Amino acid sequence: MIRLKPLRQLAFAALIAFLPTAAMAATGSEPAEGSAERIALWPQGMAPGDKALPQAQRIVERSGDPALPDRYIEHVSAPYLVAYRPAKPNGSALLVIPGGGYQRVVLDKEGTALVPALVEQGGVTLFVLRYRLPGEGRANREAALADAQRALRLIRHRATEWGLDPQRVGTMGFSAGGHLAARLGNGFDRNVYPHSDVIDDQSARPDFQLLMYPVITMRGNDVHAGSRQRLLGSTPSDALLQQYSMQLHVRADTPPTFLLHAADDEVVPVGNSLQFYDSLRSAGISSEMHLFPHGGHGFGTRGTVGLTTAAWPQLALSWMASQPPTQPKPSL
């Protein structure tokens, strides 16, 4: 059992004030700019040195059922987080990185749909990332990684304010978002953007990472061609394929990892998780993998009805609870 320090009265009051309504999660409405639930990543809105895209940011709704929204966002120039806070927080936080093949960022299937199981029942505070994408007139392949690093640092910097344990901030990445999460886990200390403020003094290393049917490799039979094309272009060099194949870059301080995949996934083959697990095991990284026979791709929490795959949120919560807090480095 993990023992967390009691919340101060002021911090608890702040948490209650920041709680999003259940209706917002159910309908998929986006918080207004400047609201407590919508948290800009960068002081000036856009990242240092970045420029606005030719196309305006837009959110597209693909569902005809208001109770089951299925939105995606594209053309993000000013990335931000949307926070979902539990009434009874357990101190843990997840930076959620949805998928979308590096072409779009889905907001509900791998965002708002997680709220009942992980927030309301699990007590985890979620911060769902709207990140910059390659291939939208932006040449910088590391923009998404910069957003992920900055988001992790920001959550950790404001952890006490939000009643969170700064040693229990993890990531949860889905599909191509799993690739980005793995890039963060393997490259949390890469210098991909200039230091902006005191937030950037924080470590960007996740305390743990959960990779859900992730894109991992950029080469071989298991590659997801769409993600590779969007991130690396139509004719990537061997050096680029190696650089962005995450199974080749697991290191001694890659975070403990939870892997989830369906064996019948025909979009992102299960070999992606198998390859990453093998690299984690070889590097001595604490890891846990769950492979289910059915579920296909992108099942999230909605596509598991009647399947054993439906057990994954509780498995994930139990695994998170078993992770020991990361010990802070001593001051020099």
C-alpha positions in Angstrom: 0.0 0.0 0.0 1.4 3.4 -1.0 1.3 6.1 1.7 0.9 9.6 0.5 1.3 12.8 2.6 -2.0 14.3 3.7 -3.2 17.2 1.4 -3.1 20.6 2.9 -6.4 22.2 3.3 -5.6 24.9 0.8 -4.4 22.4 -1.8 -7.5 20.3 -1.3 -9.7 23.4 -1.8 -7.8 24.1 -5.0 -8.4 20.6 -6.2 -12.2 21.0 -5.7 -12.2 24.3 -7.5 -10.5 22.8 -10.5 -12.7 19.7 -10.8 -14.2 19.5 -14.3 -17.9 18.7 -14.5 -19.0 15.2 -15.4 -20.9 16.7 -18.3 -17.7 18.1 -19.8 -16.2 14.6 -19.9 -19.4 13.0 -21.2 -20.0 15.5 -24.0 -16.4 16.1 -24.9 -16.7 19.9 -24.7 -13.4 21.7 -24.7 -12.5 23.9 -21.8 -12.3 27.6 -22.5 -8.9 29.3 -22.8 -7.8 30.6 -19.5 -9.9 28.1 -17.5 -8.5 26.0 -14.7 -8.9 22.8 -16.7 -7.0 24.1 -19.8 -3.3 24.6 -19.1 -1.0 26.2 -21.7 2.4 24.6 -22.0 4.4 27.6 -22.9 4.5 31.2 -21.5 3.7 32.8 -24.8 1.3 30.2 -26.0 3.6 28.9 -28.7 6.9 27.1 -28.0 10.1 29.2 -28.2 11.1 29.7 -31.8 8.0 28.1 -33.3 5.6 29.8 -35.7 1.9 29.6 -36.2 0.8 27.1 -38.8 -0.8 28.3 -42.1 -4.0 26.4 -41.1 -6.0 27.4 -38.0 -6.4 24.9 -35.2 -9.6 22.9 -35.5 -11.5 20.2 -33.7 -13.5 17.7 -35.7 -16.4 15.6 -34.3 -16.8 12.2 -35.9 -19.6 10.9 -33.8 -23.4 11.5 -34.2 -24.1 10.5 -30.6 -23.6 13.4 -28.1 -23.1 10.9 -25.3 -20.2 9.3 -27.1 -18.1 12.1 -28.6 -15.2 11.1 -30.9 -13.3 14.3 -31.6 -9.8 14.9 -32.9 -7.7 18.0 -33.0 -5.3 19.1 -35.7 -3.1 22.1 -36.6 -2.1 22.7 -33.0 0.2 25.8 -32.8 -0.2 26.5 -29.0 -0.2 23.1 -27.3 -2.0 22.7 -24.0 -3.2 20.2 -21.4 -6.8 19.4 -20.3 -7.0 18.3 -16.7 -9.4 15.8 -15.2 -9.2 15.8 -11.4 -10.8 13.2 -9.1 -12.9 14.1 -6.1 -10.7 11.8 -4.0 -7.2 12.1 -5.6 -4.6 9.4 -4.7 -1.7 11.7 -5.5 -0.7 10.1 -8.8 -0.8 11.8 -12.1 -0.7 10.7 -15.7 0.3 12.7 -18.7 -2.0 11.1 -21.3 -0.7 11.2 -24.9 -3.5 10.1 -27.3 -2.9 8.6 -30.7 -3.8 9.5 -34.2 -1.0 8.3 -36.4 0.9 11.6 -36.0 -1.8 12.9 -38.3 -4.3 14.1 -35.7 -4.7 13.8 -31.9 -7.8 12.0 -30.8 -9.5 13.6 -27.8 -12.2 11.2 -26.5 -11.5 7.5 -27.2 -8.1 8.0 -25.5 -9.0 11.0 -23.4 -12.4 11.8 -21.9 -13.4 8.1 -22.1 -10.7 7.3 -19.5 -12.3 9.5 -16.9 -14.8 7.0 -15.3 -12.2 4.2 -14.8 -9.0 6.1 -14.1 -10.2 9.4 -12.5 -13.6 8.7 -10.9 -12.9 5.2 -9.7 -9.0 5.1 -9.7 -8.4 8.5 -8.2 -5.7 9.4 -10.7 -5.4 13.0 -12.0 -5.2 13.0 -15.8 -3.6 15.7 -18.0 -4.5 15.0 -21.6 -2.0 16.5 -24.1 -2.9 18.4 -27.3 0.5 18.3 -29.0 2.1 19.6 -32.1 2.2 17.3 -35.1 4.7 16.8 -37.9 3.7 17.1 -41.5 1.5 20.2 -41.1 4.0 22.7 -42.5 6.3 22.1 -39.5 9.8 20.7 -40.3 10.7 20.1 -36.7 10.3 16.4 -35.9 11.0 17.0 -32.3 8.1 19.4 -31.7 5.9 16.7 -30.2 8.7 15.5 -27.9 9.4 19.0 -26.8 5.7 19.3 -25.9 5.8 16.0 -24.0 8.9 17.1 -22.1 7.5 20.5 -21.2 4.2 18.9 -20.1 5.8 16.5 -17.7 8.0 19.2 -16.3 5.0 21.5 -15.8 3.0 18.9 -14.0 5.9 18.1 -11.7 6.5 21.8 -11.1 2.9 22.4 -10.0 2.4 19.1 -8.3 2.2 20.5 -4.8 -0.3 23.2 -5.9 -2.5 20.5 -7.4 -2.2 18.0 -4.5 0.0 15.6 -6.4 3.2 13.7 -5.5 5.9 14.9 -7.8 7.5 11.4 -7.5 4.4 9.8 -9.0 4.0 11.5 -12.3 3.8 9.0 -15.2 2.8 8.8 -18.8 0.1 6.9 -20.7 0.5 6.8 -24.5 -1.8 5.2 -27.0 -0.8 4.0 -30.5 1.3 6.8 -32.1 1.0 8.6 -28.8 2.6 5.5 -27.3 5.5 6.1 -29.7 5.8 9.6 -28.4 5.6 8.4 -24.8 8.4 5.9 -25.5 10.4 8.7 -27.1 10.0 10.7 -23.8 10.8 7.7 -21.7 14.0 7.0 -23.6 14.9 10.7 -24.3 13.6 12.7 -21.4 16.9 14.5 -21.1 17.4 15.2 -24.8 17.9 18.9 -25.6 15.1 19.5 -28.0 14.0 23.1 -27.0 15.7 26.1 -25.4 15.3 26.5 -21.6 12.4 28.9 -21.0 11.8 29.4 -17.3 12.0 27.6 -13.9 9.6 24.9 -15.1 12.4 23.7 -17.3 14.6 23.1 -14.2 12.4 20.1 -13.5 13.2 16.6 -14.7 11.2 15.4 -17.7 11.7 11.7 -16.8 8.3 10.0 -16.1 8.3 7.9 -12.9 6.6 5.2 -14.9 5.1 4.7 -18.3 2.1 2.9 -19.7 2.2 2.1 -23.4 -1.1 1.0 -24.9 -1.0 -0.8 -28.3 2.0 1.5 -29.0 3.8 2.2 -32.3 7.5 1.3 -31.4 9.5 0.4 -34.5 10.0 2.3 -37.7 11.4 -0.6 -39.7 10.6 -4.2 -40.5 7.3 -6.1 -40.8 5.8 -4.6 -37.6 6.0 -0.9 -38.7 2.9 1.3 -38.9 3.4 2.9 -42.2 1.2 5.9 -41.6 3.0 7.0 -38.5 6.4 6.5 -40.2 5.4 8.5 -43.2 4.0 11.4 -41.2 7.0 11.5 -38.9 9.9 10.6 -41.2 8.6 11.3 -44.7 8.2 9.0 -47.7 11.9 7.9 -48.1 13.5 8.0 -44.7 17.2 7.1 -44.4 18.4 4.1 -42.5 19.8 6.5 -39.8 16.3 8.0 -39.3 14.6 4.6 -39.1 17.1 3.6 -36.4 16.8 6.9 -34.5 13.0 6.6 -34.2 12.8 2.9 -33.6 12.3 3.0 -29.8 13.2 -0.6 -29.1 16.8 0.3 -30.1 17.1 3.1 -27.5 16.0 1.6 -24.2 18.5 2.7 -21.5 19.4 1.9 -17.9 17.1 4.7 -16.7 14.1 4.1 -19.0 11.1 4.2 -16.7 9.3 1.1 -15.4 6.9 0.1 -18.2 3.4 -1.3 -18.5 2.6 -2.7 -22.0 -0.8 -3.5 -23.4 -1.7 -4.9 -26.8 -4.3 -7.1 -28.6 -2.9 -10.0 -30.6 -5.4 -9.4 -33.4 -4.3 -5.8 -33.9 -4.0 -5.4 -37.7 -3.1 -1.7 -37.6 -0.2 -1.7 -35.2 1.1 -5.3 -35.0 1.6 -6.8 -31.5 5.3 -7.2 -32.5 5.8 -3.6 -31.6 5.1 -4.3 -27.9 7.0 -7.6 -28.1 10.1 -5.9 -29.4 10.0 -3.2 -26.8 9.4 -5.7 -24.0 12.4 -7.7 -25.1 14.6 -4.6 -25.0 13.3 -3.6 -21.6 14.0 -7.1 -20.3 17.5 -7.1 -21.7 18.2 -3.7 -20.1 16.9 -4.9 -16.7 13.9 -2.4 -16.7 11.0 -3.4 -14.5 8.2 -4.1 -16.9 4.8 -5.8 -17.2 3.1 -6.8 -20.4 -0.5 -7.9 -21.0 -1.5 -9.4 -24.4 -5.1 -10.1 -25.1 -6.4 -12.3 -27.9 -9.1 -9.9 -29.0 -9.5 -6.1 -29.1 -8.1 -5.0 -32.4 -6.6 -1.6 -32.5 -7.6 1.6 -30.6 -10.0 -0.2 -28.2 -9.4 2.3 -25.3 -12.2 1.6 -22.8 -15.1 1.7 -25.3 -14.1 -1.2 -27.5 -13.7 -3.8 -24.8 -17.4 -4.8 -24.1 -17.7 -8.5 -23.7 -13.9 -9.0 -24.0 -11.3 -10.0 -21.4 -9.5 -6.8 -22.6 -12.0 -4.9 -20.4 -9.8 -5.8 -17.4 -7.0 -3.5 -18.5 -7.9 -0.3 -16.5 -7.8 -2.2 -13.2 -4.6 -4.0 -14.2 -3.0 -0.6 -15.0 -4.2 1.0 -11.8 -2.8 -2.0 -9.7 0.5 -1.8 -11.5 0.8 1.9 -10.9 0.0 1.5 -7.3 2.8 -1.1 -7.0 5.5 1.2 -8.3 7.8 2.7 -5.6 8.2 6.4 -5.6 11.3 7.7 -7.5 13.8 9.0 -5.0 14.7 12.7 -5.7 18.3 13.4 -6.5 20.2 15.1 -3.6 21.0 18.7 -4.0 24.6 19.6 -4.9 
